[in-house]
Amino acid sequence: MAIATVNPATGETLKTFDALNAGEIEDRLVRAEQAFQIHRTTSFARRTELLLKAADLLEADQDGIARTMTTEMGKPLVQARAEAAKCVKTMRWYARHAEGLLADEHPDPADVADSGAMRAVVRYRPLGPVLAVMPWNFPLWQVVRFAAPALMAGNTGLLKHSSNVPQTALYIEELFRRAGYPEGCFETLLIGSGAVEEILRDPRVAAATLTGSEPAGRAVASIAGDEVKKTVLELGGSDPFVVLPSADLDKAAKVAVTARVQNNGQSCIAAKRFIVHNDVYDAFSERFTERMAALTVGDPMDENTDIGPLSSQQGRSDLEELVDDAVHQGATALCGGRRPPEHRAGWFYEPTVLAGITPTMRIHHEEAFGPVATLYRVADLDEAVELANDTPFGLSSNAWTRDPDEQARLARDLQAGGVYFNGMTASHPGLPFGGAKRSGYGRELSGHGIKEFCNTTTLWYGPEE
């Protein structure tokens, strides 16, 4: 993929960029290592000052960077502004909480006395430069939710962003520079995917984090494993949205639409498989389909647009293949299922609800990255749990029930990194985020996320004689 800004609403190439050459990559690795030696020794007070400054600058830039994101990957402008605001909130959260999250721990001396220690301390120390391989779908948020905790822990960052959001990627580097971070503390690497391996194998790079596809995660994890380097992976998802008889159907249907089509349906944590109890299936299906069909598809810069274009022509083609395969095998499109005829330019696709899905259809097992929902009918809770878990992914899940026993069963048995009851999956700086199975490993956000790229160090003190 060329490193370029291509407007997905029109297909027009607006700006292209040259990839860094070997010498330029080396210069950035040198700077990242040198910056780490400085940044790791700074006080939490100084790190807090820097990150709060970056947050203030981003808040002031909110509309401008939102327009850049919308231009580069097509999300509705209203959602792009919300993404920038969420990043500001998360930067401020880590600025104010990091010192407490990484505070020294002091085991009870009586518990470690038989080791010969007079006392012991557990300390969290930074690892070094961390390579972040990030996707285009939330081009600011995905980076900030890594960068804020990593920088507060004393690490430095190297960003390999998706090649279709280069202007957003360069903005992030400039943001931290403007905030006063030492040169090299956070750098954007305009490179293709073929350059990642050599950088990850470089001894100056301490660890890596990747959000993206399962194949990309496998590749990075394999290289990092060969080099014995820590990784955190957040990969694909095919999240279930389980609706049981006690649910508030009006609210569930309303939230279901947002949960499916947020970010034009291009979200790993979007609800994708709607698993509905037979007793409420017809009522939910009617409400959900009616709301999906009423969404406005159009120019993502228009404040009234609900769904903009998919990010790339290939992305739309991939989605069309999944839908066409399902329909060919007998699925029914309750709404949508085609390119909107009024939008001949750009990579648009209608909001779609498919019913009658069977295990032979590709969409049953593969992630649909776009505004396409699959609807399933189940007889009881046992069948709902079985179907919800019938996926190689396990990122998150949604469950709509007001029955405490059903909630307890779902909390115990759903194979996912999160279970959200009577609400929509969403990431929050105070809550750990990540998946199970082929959705990856490790956690981002909260105290769990900031400690992923720390050396948990035991300090042992013997008798001072």
N, C-alpha and C positions, 0 to 999 in steps of 0.2 A: 504494500500500500504506500502510495506517495505521501509525503508529509505535506498536507495541504488543507486549507479551509475550503470545503465544498458545501455550498448552501443546499441542504436536503430539500428545501421547499421549492427550489428551482432547478437543481442539478448543476448550477453554475459554479465553476472553480474561481474563487475570489482571490486566493493568495497561496503561493507555494513556498516551501522552505527547503534549503539544502540540509542534508543530514551532516552531523558532525563527523569530521575525519578522525583518524587515529590520534593525531597529535592533539586535537581539541579535546577529545575524550580524556586523554592522559592529563591535560592541564586541569580539567575539572576534578579528576580523581585526586590529584595532588592537593588542590584547594580544599576538597572535602575532608581529607585527612588532616590537613593543617588546621582547618577550622574546628575540627573535633577536638584537637588538643587544647584549643582555647575554650571552646564552648563547654566542654565537660567539667571544667573547673569553675564556671560561673555560678554565682549563688542563685537560689530559687527566686530571690527578690529581683535579680536582674533578668532572669528568664521570664518572670511574670510581667515585668515592665515591657519587654520586647514583644511578647505575644499579645498583650493588651493593646499595644500600639498597632500591631498588625490588624487586630480586630477592628480598631477604630478606622483604619484606612480602608479596610474592606467594606465596612458599613457605609462610608462616604462614597465608595465606588460601586455600590450595589447595583444601580440601574445600568451602568456601563458594562460591567462584567456579565450581567444577566443578558444583555443584548448580544454580547460576544458568544455566550454559550448557546443561545437560541439560534444564532446565525450558523454556528459550527455543527450543531447536532440536532436541532429542530424541536427541542422541548418548548411548550408554550411559555411565553414571556413571564406570565404570572408565576408559573412554577419555577422558572429560573431565578426570579427575584427571591422566592421563598427559599430556594437552595442556598443563595448567598446569605440570607438572614440566618439560616440554620448553621452555616459555617461560623458566622460571627458569634452566635450563641455558644457553640462548642469550643471555640478558641478561648472565650472568656471563662467558660466552665473549667477548662484545664488550667488556665492561668491561675485560677483561684483555688483549685483543689489538688494540683499535682504535688505540692510539697507534703500535704497530709497523706496522700496516697502512697508516696514513696518514703515516708518517714521511717527511720530506723526502728526495728522491732527488737525488743529486749526480752528474751526468754527468761522465765523464772529461774534464778540461780540454783534453786533446789532441784530443778528438773535436769540441769546439765552438770551438777556437781560431780556425778560419778564419771564424767569424762575428764576430770581433773581441772576443769575450768573454774576460775573464780567468778567469771561472768562471760556472757557471749552476746553478740549483736548480729542481727541480720540486716544487711544494707543492700540497697538497690542501686547499682552503678550502670552507667550507659555502656553500650557495646561498641559504638563507632558509627561510621557511615552506613546507612541502611538504604538499599535499593528498593524503590517502590515502583512496581509495574501496574499502571492504573488504566481503567477503561474510560470510554467516552460517555457512558450514559448519565453519570452524575459527575461531570468533569471537574467541578470544584469541590464538592462534598467528599468524594472518595479520597481525594488528596488531603484535604484538611483533617479528616478524621484519623489519618495516619500521621500527618505532619505535626499537629498540635501536641499530642502526647509524646511523640518521638523527640521533638525539640525541647519540650519541658523536662524530659528525662535526661537531657544532655547529649543526645545523639545528633548527627547531622543527616540530611536527606539528599538522595539522588533520585530524581523523578524521571522515569521513562513513561511518558504519557502516550495514549493512543494517538496514532498519526493523523487522525481527522480532527483533533482539537488543539492544534499547535499554539494558537493565540491565547487560549485559556491557560495552557501549560506555561507559556512564557510570562503571562501575567502573574502567576503564583510565585515564580522565582522573584520577579520584580517587587511583588508585595512584601516579601520577607526582607529584601534588601532595603526597601524604603523604610521599613520598620526599625532598621538599625542592626540587624543581625550581622555578625562578621561575614566577610566575603567567603563564599564557599559553604556557608552553613546550610543552605538549601539551594540546589541547582537543578535546573531542567536540562535533560539530555535529549536533544532532538535527534533521535536515532531510530532505525528500523528494528524489528524484532530480532533480526539476525545478529545484532551487536550485543544482545543482552547476555549471552553466555560468557563471552570474554570478560565483561564487566563483573558479572556475578562471581566468576572464578578469581578475580583479582584479590590478592590477600588484604588489600586495604578496605574492601567491602565486607562488613561484618555479618550482615543478615539481609533478608529480603522479605517483602510482603507483596502479594499479588491479589488483585481483584479482577476477575475475568472468567474466561471459559475454562471448562475442564481440561481440554488439551493444553492450553497455556499453563495451567496450574501444574499439570503433570510434568511438563518440560522444565519449569523453574524448580519444582521440588526435586526432580531428578538431579539436576546440576548442583543445587544446594546440598543435597544429600551426599553427593560425591565429594563435595568440598567440606562436609560436616559443618554446615552453616544453618542457623535457625531460619525458619520460614513461617509465615502466617498466610493462609490461603482462604479467600472467600470466593467461591466459584458459583456455578449455576444453581438455580432453584426451580422447583415446580410445585409451589406451595399449595396445600389443600385449604379450602375454605368450607368448613363443615357446618351445615345448618340443620339443627334438630328441632323437634316440635315445639319446645318451649321458647324458641327464639322470638324476638321482636322482628317480624318479617319485614315490615316497612323500613326499619332502621338497617336491618341486615342487607336488604337489597340495595339501599342507597349507598352504604359503605362498600358493598361488593363492587359496585361500578368504579368507585375511586380506587379501590384496592387492585382492580384489574388494569385500568387504563392510565394510572399515574405515569408520568414520563412517557406518554404515548405507548404505554404497555411494555416499555423496555426497562424493566427493573427486575433484578434477581429475586427480590423479596415481594414482588407483586403476587397476589393470589392468582392462580392460573387454573386450578381444578376445583370446581364448585360441586361439592358432594352433599346432596340434599336428601333428607329422610322422605320416604314415600308420602307420609301424611301431610307434608307441607310442600312437596315438590311442585305441584301445579301452581300454587299460589306464589311461591318464590320465583319460579321460572317466568311467570307472567310479569311480575314486578321488575325483575332484573332485566329481562329482554326489552321491555318497554323503555326503561331508562338508558340502556345501552344504545338502542336505536335512535334515541332523541339527542345524542351527543353531537356537537358541532365539530366537524372536521374542516380545517382550513389553515390560513396563514398563521403561523405560530407567534408572529408579532402582534396579532390582533388580540386585544384584551378579552374578547368574547369567545375565542377558540378554546375548545376542550381538548382536541387531539390534533397535533401537528403531524408532520411527516415522520416516517422512520428515518433512522440516521443515515442509511445508505441504500443504494439500489440492491446490493447483495442481500442486505437484511430483509428487504421486502420480498425478494425472490425466495429466500429461505422460508419465510412465513407462509407465502402462497403455496409452496410445495407441501407443507404440513396440512394446510386446510384442504387443498385439492386431494391429497391422499385420503384424508378422513371422509370427505364427501364421496369420493369414488368408491369407498368401501361401505357406504351406507349411512354415514352421519348426516344429520339435517342441520342446515344453517338457519337458525331461528331469526337471525338478522345478519346483515352484512355478508361477508364472504367474497369480497371483490375489491378492486380498486375503485374509488369514487369517480364516476365518469366526469364530474365537473372539475376535477383536479388532474389535468393531463400532464402538467409539469410537476416535477418533484416526486417524492417516494411515499405517497399517501396510501393508506389502507383503511377500509371501513371498520368500525367497531363490530365485532363478530361474536355470536354465541353459537356454539356447536353442541348439539344433543345427539344421543345415541352413540357415544364413543365406546369402542371395544378395544381389548388389549392388542389386537392385530394392527391397529392404526398407529402410525409413528408418533402422532401427537399425544398418545397415551403415555409414552415413555420419554419423549424428547421435550425440551423446554421451548415453548412458543414465546418468542421475544417480540411482542407487538400486541395490539389491542384485540386479542382473540381469547375467548373464555371457553372452556369445556365444561359441560353440565352433565352430572351423573345422578342417577336415582338409586338410593339404597333402602333396604328394608328395615335395618335396625342399626344400633350403635356398633355392634361387632363388625358388620359389613362396612360401616363408615371408617372405622379404624383400619381395617384391612386394606381398603382401597386407598386411604390417605397415605399409608406406608408403602404402597405398591409403586415405588419410584426409586431410581438410584440416588435421588437428591434428598437432602434433609436440612434445608436452610431455615425456614420458619413455617408457621402454620397458624391458621385462624379457626376458632371454634365458637359457634353461636348456640349457646344453651344457658338457661338460668337454673338448671338442675345441678346442685352441688355434687351429687354422686357421678353424674356424667362428666362434670369438670374434672373431678379427681381421676376418673378413668382416662380421660384424654391427656391430662398432665402426665400421667404415668406411662402411657403407651404410644403417644405420637412420637415418631422418630425424627426429631428436628431440634435445631438450636434454640427455638423459642416457640411458645404456645400463647397466642393472644386471644383472650376470651372476650367476646362481645365487642370487638374493636378490630382495627386494622394494624397489621404489622408495620412498625415504624422504628427506625433507629433513634436512640437518644443518648447523649453523652454520659448519662449516669447509669446506663444499663449495658451489660456485655452483649456483643453482637457477633454471631458467627454460626457455622453450621455443623452438621454431622454427615456421615456417609460421603458421597462424592461432592457435596457442597463445600468441602474443605475442612480445615482444622485451625485451631487457635482462635483467639477472640480479639475484637477491636472494641474501642470505647470503654468507659468506666475504668476502675482500678485494674481490672483484668487486662485491658488493652494496653495501658501504659507500662505494665510490667512485662509484656511479651518481649520487648527489646531492651531488657535490663539483665545484667549479670547479678543474680541473687547470690550475694556474697556472705559467707559465714565468717565473722570475726571472733576468734577464740582467745581469751586472755587467761593465762595461767597465773600462779602465785608470783607476786613481785618480791622475790627474796634475793 
